[in-house]
């Protein structure tokens, strides 16, 4: 599969071949949805905690006699029906972690990359370098590339100047190629990536890594 390569002025300067087994796969909605749910669930801390009637402070003495008062029967002041009492069926610390096979996680990521490439939302640039942090310059680059909505900027390694220049732009996020994930690809419309970033993705999730592992 061939895609156009643009410079920071938005001009097409070259075409490169990208691997079909990463950028030309059919979209699997079920796998992508499961990967998204798993990632969001694994990000939850699970530290919410409420006190039961056995954990709140207060006397366990019965407030008044069971009968002959004309009032509803009542136990101790720790009752969930009273203010300051325990909580019924409240949350307690737990793990929300979900497991997913590695092949399915890789397939979900490849499906999202393929969807970006097939819908024209994959923007490949020859290089993305800034001599110093300049938010205005980064904004000009994004506009020149035809990005009119949210965008995810992917580089092979974390670039301090690029991160600093883009962090104040609304709807723009920077990410190294190794940390690419399904939720970010779903959250941002455009994917801006350098040629080096494409090669890094192909090396991590492409055929070359599978062949190397098979030979070990």
Buried (B, 14 or more C-beta within 10 A) or exposed (E): BEBEBBBBEBEEEEEBEBBEBBBBBEEBEEBBEBBBBBBEEEEEEEEEEEBBBEEBEBEEEEBEEEEEEEEEEBBBBBBEEBEEBBBEEEEEEEEEEEEBEEEBBBBBBBBBBBBBBBEEBBBBBBEBEBEEBBBEBBBBBBEBBEBEEBBBBBBBEEBEBBBBBBEEBEBBBBBBBBEBBBBBBBEBBBBBBBBBBBBBBBBBBBEEEEEEEEEE
